[in-house]
Amino acid sequence: MRIFLFTLICIVGFQTLFSQQNANYKKPNILFIAVDDLKPTMGVYGDSFAITPNIDAIAKNGTTFLNNHVQQAICGPSRASVLTGKRPDYTKVWDLKTKMRDINPHILTIPEHFKNNGYQTIGLGKIYDPRCVDKDKDKPSWSVPHIKESTFKYPKGFKSPALGFYQSKEITTKVYALMNEAKRKGEKNANEYVRNRYKPPFENADVPDGAYVDGAIANRSIELLENMDVSKPFFLAVGFKRPHLPFVAPKKYWDMYDENKIKLASYQNKSKNAVDIAYHKSGEMRSYKSPELKYRSNNQGLLELDKDFQRKLIHGYYAATSYIDAQIGKVVAKLKEKGLDKNTIIVLWGDHGWHLGDHSLWNKHSNFEQATRSPLVIYNPRVHKGFKVDTPTEFVDLFPTLTVMAGINTPKNLDGVSLNNQINGEKNTSKLFAVSQYPRGPKMGYSFRTKQYRYTVWINNKKSTEPIYKEDIHGEELYDYKVDFNETENKIEDKNYQKTKTTFQTLAARYFNSQITTKKVVETKKDIPRKNKYAQNRANVVSEFITKQMSLSNSKSTFLNETLYNKYASNAEKTRGKGLSNEEKGVIYKATFNATRKILMQKFSTIEISEINKLERKKQKELSNKN
């Protein structure tokens, strides 16, 4: 009896203690810092030339993921993937036009999930790419409306930067002169008129930090922390815009670097045994214009820049990075001043890497190392120890990592894995590889990065969600970073790498098999059975024509046929024999067109849909002329 009573007292006492601890548990805040186009040019990543003391300080007691990779090296698709924990073939955001929620209206985002779990979620700056979400910068994500740039404050004597970038008298004078010229000519879009004529790729101006947008973002973030409601946890997302082009930064950050000591990329050619579509013409770089700039292509079709100009661009990139580092330092200093750092997780990430002349490439937009590798640093105040992880990680891992760290439920359908164990000191992740992808027209390149190798396979007219066969392969690449960090030679046909090649082909096949969508994406509407012969014949003829012109796969061709049948049958049902005017029919056709476009987005990119619409009009016109 005494033993039983003692045991009962112990159990009750433990339960009481546990309940008290649970009641006292305070959910951690999240400071979520996104930096546009940031590659690992930081001291903590081993770049001795970079001056980034504030980022390095965060990493000192946090976890730095040295082999972290983006899902697609371009802003919109990358951010849609990071913030949903889903790969681009699920979000179907492969470009800078597709709206994330047009495809998946109920897709769950990181800040939205935290909001649903009792957090106040606040966003400012560039978190999502504005071209891929609604005008409210994804309204479901935020507890309060996303803070608009128009509300930012600038130092006395300064107004918002010209074109969103520039503050120097020399550049702003030219910009405003072109603005006035555009107005005199009656141009509808004065900004576009100016950008097409004058948009320098860098600016070195003796101005205060707050004169540029990123300084204003930092200052507003500081205001938010100063007045933060701490009665409940917060998720504060701060999105800095540099070091994206143009490289604008106050003069003092340019002065940190001796331009004469800047080293240019050592290898500025295509790889030996190259797959040509792996490269691009650096179109983003070419869009930056100034009278003295002359862009030219080399004999490989790649952008060729003078060495002095290359050096200036690299100088600008580093200056802009140091400028952002300083802004991050100010925000973290305010966090500490308010005593919030003791319960705030800090996440620092860049949305992709950046080519600075390697392979004669500039910008991102590739599956090479300099484009896919992007920094990820996570500080957990409850661990407060520095670790470095060099096994593969990827940005889809961020969503589950944050939920585990915050002690909230983790959605079941995420594509990544939690990195919480690594934040607590484990050296290796459970992943064999990170997966990146990049489209080139109808082809998609999937790149698998392990600790030592990169294997990239280019697929014709298919995505990972479809069955992929040997005949679908356009080309393959294999790089060994242990002996060739600059990717100078594609080893795919090297006899010494055939076992490695076979291993990667097997790994890729398993990955693709795991991604196949088994359920039908679109089903024929029950209210429109397939009995309309006109719609069926028309869909067959038009889809067959488009399939041949675009070399569509069988699955895409079938999907297109079904979608067109529904479109034609729906139009016929709603208009034939109704006595409608042409105007009334036009309204119906427009609605059907918009609905069809959304359906096509489930299988096709925006560029492919534009081509489908063009070819459909052409074939429809041809059929009408025959009749």
N, C-alpha and C positions, 0 to 999 in steps of 0.2 A: 504493500500500500504506500509506504514511504517512497519507494523507487518510482512508482507511478506518479505520485504527487510532485516529486522533484523533476521528473521528465516533463510533466504538464507545465510546471512553472517555467522551465527552460524554453519550451516551445512558445509559450505566450510571450515571454520576454524577448525572444528572437524576432517574433512577428511584430512586436511593438517597435523594436529598434529598427527593423527593416522599413516599417511604415513611416517612421520619423525620417529616416534617410531618404526615402522616396519622396516624401513631402518637401524635404529640404533641397532636393535635386533641382538645380537651376539649368534650364536648357541653355546651351551656348549660343551666343550671337554669331553671325556669319558676316565677315567683311569679304566680299566677292569682287576681286579686282581683275578686270579684263583689259588687256593691252593689245591694241590693234597692230598686226604685222610684226609682233615681237619674236625674234629668233633668240637662241640662247647666247646672245652677246652680253654676258654678265660674268662678273668675277666668280660667282659660285659655280658656274658651268665651265670654269677653267680658261676663260678669256682674259688674259692678263692685260690686254690693251683697254678693255672696257672699264669705265668708272661708274660703278653702280653700288655704292656703299649701303643704301637703304634696302634694296632688294637682298643684298648679301646678308644684311643684319636679320631680316626675316628668316632667311634660309639657315642661318647659324643655329637656330633652335627649332627648325622645322625639318620637313622631309623634302628633298629635292629629287625629282624624277628625271634622271639624266637621259633616259632612252624613251621619252614620251613622244607620241605621235598623234597628229590630227587625222580626222576621218576623211576630210577633203580640203585641200589647200587653197581655199578661197573663202572670203568672209561669210557670205550668207549660208551656204551649206554647212560650213564648219560650225558656226554658232547655233544653227538649228539643231545640229547633232549634239553638241556639247550640252545645250540647255534642255534637251529631252532625254538624253542617254540612249538615243536610237541612231542607228547608222543611216547614211543618206539614202540607201535603197528602201528604207522604211519611211523616212520623212518625205522622200521624193523631192527634196529640195537639192537640185544639182546645179542650179544657176542663180543669177542675181535678180530673177524676175518672179519666180514662183513664191507665192505666199504660203507659209507653213500651214496655216489653219484652213486654207482653201482645200488642201489635200486631206488633212487630218484635223477636223474641227475640234475634236475633244482630246487632242494629244496633251499629255501632262508635262509641264516644264518644272525645272528645279525650283524657281521662286514660287510658282503656283502651288507646288506640293508643300513647301514650307508655310505658305500663307494658309493652306488648308489645315495645317497642324499648329496653328496658334501664333505664327510669326507675323510681325509687321514687315512687309516686303516693300522696299523702296529702291527705285532705279533711276540713274542719271548717266548721261554720256552714252557711249556706244556699247550696249549689251547685246542686243540682237542686231543683225543688219537690217536697217529700216526698210530696205526693199523687199524683205522676205516676211514681214509681219504687218499688222495693221498700223494705222496712223498714230495709235496710242502706244506704239512700241510693244505690242502684245498686251492688251488690256487685262486678260485673265491672270497675268503674272503678278500684278501689283496691288497692294493694299490701298495705296494712294496713286493718283495718276502719275505716270512716268514724267519726271521733271523735264520741262522743255528748255532747249537752249536759249530761246528768246527771253527767258527769265534770268539768264546769267548776268552777273555784274562784272564790269571791267574797270581798271584803274582810271583815275581822273586824267582826262586828256586823251583817252582811248575809247573807241567804239568797237563793236564786234568786228572781227577780222574780215577783210575784203575777201569775197568768195568763200568765207569760212576759214581762211588760212593766213592771210598776209597782213602785216602791220607796218612794214618799212615804207617810208615816204616815197622812195623810188618806185616800188612795185604798186602801191595803192594808187599813186597818181596815174599810172598807165591803166590800171583796172577801171578806175572811175571815168577816165576819158573814153574808154571803149564802151562802158555802160551808157554814157551819154550818146555816143555814136549809135548804139543799138536802139535807143529810144527815138532818136531823130529818124532812123530808118523804119521805125514802126515794128521792130522785131518783137515777137510775142514772148520769147524767153531771152531776156537780156543776159542772164547768168551763162546760159549755154553759148550765146553769141561770143561772150568774152572768153570762156574756157576753150572754145575752138580756135582762138587766136592767140591767147596769152595766158599761160598757167605755168610759171616757173617751178622747177622740181625741188627747189630749196630756198630758204631765206635765212640770212644771218643778220639779225637786227638787234640793236642795243635797246632792248625794251624789258620791262619787268616780267616776271613769270606769268602774272595774271593777265597780261595783254593778249595771250593766245588762249584758245578754247580750253586746252588741257589745264592751264592754270586756273581758269574760271571753274572748271569741273572740280578741281582739288579744293578750291575755296568754298564752293557750295557744299561739298562733302563735309568739310570742317564745320560749317554752319549746322548741317544736319546732325552731326555727332554732338555738337554743343547743346542742341535743343532736343536730343533724342528722348522719347518716352521709354524709360527703362523698366516700366512696370510689366512689360512683356518682352520676349526676345525679338531681336531685329535681324533681318537679312538685308544688308545694304550692298547693292550692286553698283560699282563705280567703273565706268567704261572709258578708258583713255584712248585718244585717237592717234597719237603718234606712237611709234615711228612709221606709221603709214605715210606714203607720199602725200603732199610734198614735205620734205624734211625741214620743218620750220621749228626753230628753237632760239631763245635769247642768246645773245652773243657770248655770254659768260660760259655757256655749255660748249660752244664751238671752240672757245679758247682753252678748254681742258685738253684738247688733242693737238698734237703737232702733225699737220697734214703731210709733212715730208716723211714721217715715220709710218704712214699707212701702207700696209702691204696689199697688193692687188691679188685677186684669185689666181692661184698658180696654174690652174688648168682651165682654159677657156675655149674648149672644143667639145664636139660631140664625143661620146665614148667610142672606143673601138668596137665594131660589130653592133653599132647603135640600132635601136628601133626608132625610126624617124619621128613617129607621132608622139614619142615621149617628150619631145622638145616643143618650144613655142617661140614666137617672134617678139616677145616682150611688149605686147600691145599696150599694156598699162603704162609702161615707162614712156613709150612713144607718144602717149596722149598729153604729156607735160611739155609745154611749148614756150619758147622764148626766141627772139630773133637770132641770137647767136648759136642756137642749137640746131645741129644737122644730124639726123639719124640715118644710118646706112646699115645694110646687111652684108655679112661676109659671104664667102663662097659656099657656106653650109646653110645659108638662109637665116642665120641667127644675127641678133643685134650686135653691132660692132661699135664700141665707144672709144674715144680717145682716152689715153691713160690718165691725163690730167682730170678729165671729166669723171672718169671712174673713181679717182681718188677723192674728188669733191663729193660725189654721191655717198661714198662710204663714210667720209667725214661727217656728212649730214646725218646719216643713219645713226652713227654713234652719238653725235651731239643730241639728237632727238631722244635717244634712249636714255642718256644721262638726265635730260630734262624731265622725262617721265619718272625716272628713279627719284628725283628730288620731290616731285609732286606726291608720289607714294609715301615718301618719308614724312611729308607734312601731315598727311591724313593719319598715318600710324602714330605720329607724335600727339595728335589730338586724342586719338583713342586711348593712349597712355595717360595723358593729362586728365582725362575724365575717369580714369580707373577702370575702363572697360576692357582693357587688353587682357585682364586676368580671366575673362570668360568669353573671349572672342576668337573664333577660328578665323584665320586669315588664309584666303586662297588667292594665289596669283597665277594667272595663265595668259598665254598669248594665243590668238586664234589660229595661227599657223606660222611657219618659218618664212624665210625670204632669201631669194637668190641675190647675191651681191657680185655678180659677174662670173661665178663658176659655171662651166659649160656654156659660157657666153649668154647666160640667162640673167634677167633682172625680173624682180617681182616674185610671185609665188607660182601657182598654176601648174604644178607638176607633181610627179610621184618620186622625185629625187629627195635625198636626205635634207638638203638645205630648205626645202619647201615643207616637208611633212614634220620634221622634228621641231617641236615647239615647247617652251618651258612650262613646267607645272611645279609650283612650290606650295606646300600646305603646312601651316603652322597650327599646332594644337596646344593651347596653353596648359592642358592637363598632362601633356607629355613633356613639352619644353626641353627637347633634346634634338640635336642635329643628326640627320641620317641622309645617306645618298643611296639611291636605288638605280642600278644600271641595267636591270632586266626590263623587257618591254612593258610599257603601259600605254594607254590611249585615252582620249578624252571622254569616251563613253563610260569610263570607269569613275568619272567624277560624281555623277548623280548618286550611285549607291554608296560611294565613300562618304559623302556629306550626310546622307540619312543615317548611316551607322554611327558616325561621329556625333551627330546631334541627338541620337536616341529616339528617332522617329521611324515609323514603318517604312520599309523599302518596297516600292512598287515591284511587282513580280515580272513584268515583261521587259525590263531594261536589258540592254545589250552588253553592258559592262559588268565588272566585278569590283567589289569593295577593295580599296587599298589601305584600309584601316590597320591591317596587320603590319604593313610596311611603315606606316606612320608611327607604329609602336616598336619599330626596330627590326622587323624581319627584312633580310636583305633581298630575297628573291620573291617575285610574284608567281602566280600559278600559270601565267600566260607563256605560251611558246612564241607568240608573235603578236604584233600590232598590225592592224589592217587599215590602209589608206586607199583612196581611189580617186581617179580623175578622168573626166570624159574628154574625148576628142571627137567631136561630131557624134556619129552613131556608135562609136567604139568607146568602151570603158576599160581603163587600166586599173587592176586591183594589185596593190603592192603589200607584200608580207615582210615585215621587218622583225628579225630575231635579234639576239644580242650581237651576232657577228655578220649576218647576211641580210640582203634584200632581194626578194624574188618578186618580179612584177610580170603579170600576164595580162595581155590586151585581148579583150573579147569583142567579137563582132556582133552588134545589134542585140545584145542581151545584157541583163543585169543579174546580180547574184541570186535574185529571187526566182530565177528561171533555171531549168535544167541546162547545163553547159556540157558540151561534148568537144572532143578533140578538134573536130572540123570548125568549131566556133572560134578557135584561137587565131588571132592575127599575128602576135609576136610575143616573145618572152625575153626577160632581162634577169641577170643574176650578178650581184655585186658582192664582193668579199671585203668588208671594211677592215679586216685585220691586216690585209696586205695592200689595200687600195681604197683609202678613205675618200679620195676625190672622184671615185666612180669613173676611172679612165678607161676601163675595159669591161665589156659585157662578157661574162664567163660562161654564158649559157651553152655554147658548143665546145668549150674547152674540155678535152678528154679527162683532165684531172678533176673535173667538177661534175661528172655525170651522176655519181651517187648522190651528191648534194642536190642536183637538179631533180632527180627522181623523188627524193625526199620531199622537196618543196611542191612538186606536182601533186604528190599524194596529200600533203597538208592542205593545199589549195582546193583540191577536189572535195576533201572532207568539209572544209569551210563552206564551199558553195552548196554542198548537199544539206548542210545545216541551215542554210538561209532560204531554201526553196519554200515558196508560199504554196501550201497544199490546197487551201480553200479557193473557190472561184472568187475572183476579185469583183466581178460584176455579173449579176444574173439577169436573164431576160425578165422584164417586168411581167407580172402575172396578168395585168390588165391589158397588155398588148401581146397576145400570143403570136407565134410565128406563122401566121396564116395570110399575111398581106403579101401577095405575090409580087406586086409592084415594088414594095420596099425591099423584099428579099432579092429580087433580080438586080435592083439598083445597087444595093449594098454589095452584092457579089462582084458586079462589074467594077465599081469604084474601088473597093478594097483590094481587088486583084491588081488593078492598075497601080495603086499606091504601094502595094507590097513589092511589085517588081521595080518601081522607081527608087524605092528606099531600101531595097534588099532586107525586108523585115523577116524576123524569125517566124516560125509557124505559130508560136503562142501569141506573138504580137499581132500577126495577121488575123488570127481567129478572134482575138479581142477587138480589133478594129472593125471586122465584119459585123460582129454582134452589136457594137456601139453604133455603127452607122445604120444598121437595121432598125434599132430602137428609135434613132433620130428620125429616119424617114417615115416609119410607121406612126410615130407620135404626131408628126406634122400632118400626115394624111388624115389621121383620125380627128384632129382638131380643126381642120380647115375645109376638107372636101365636103361639098354639099351643104355648107353652112351659110352660104350667101354672104360671106365676109368681104369687106373692101380690101384693097391691096394694103392699106395702112394697118388694118386690123390683123391681116395675115403677117405683115412685117413684124408686129409686136410678138406674135407667137413664134415666128421663126427665130427672132433674136433671143427669146427666152430659151428655146430648145438648143440654139447654138451655144449659149453660155453654160447650160446644163451639160451638154456633150463635152465641152472643153474641160470641165471639172472631172468628168469621168475619164477622159483620155489622160489626164494628169496622173492617174494611178499607174500608168504603164509607160508614159512617154515624157520626155523633157519638154520644156517650153519651146525650144528650137525645133524639136521634132514635130510638135503640134502645129507650129506655124507652117512647116513644110507640108504636113498632112492637109491643112486647110487650103493651102495654095494648090496642091495637086487635085484635091477634091473639086475645087471651083473649076479647074481646067477640064477635068473629065465631065463634070456636070454640063458645062458649056458645050462640050463636044457632043454629048448625048442629046442635048436640047436642039442643036443644029440638025442632027440626023432626023429628029422627029418633025 
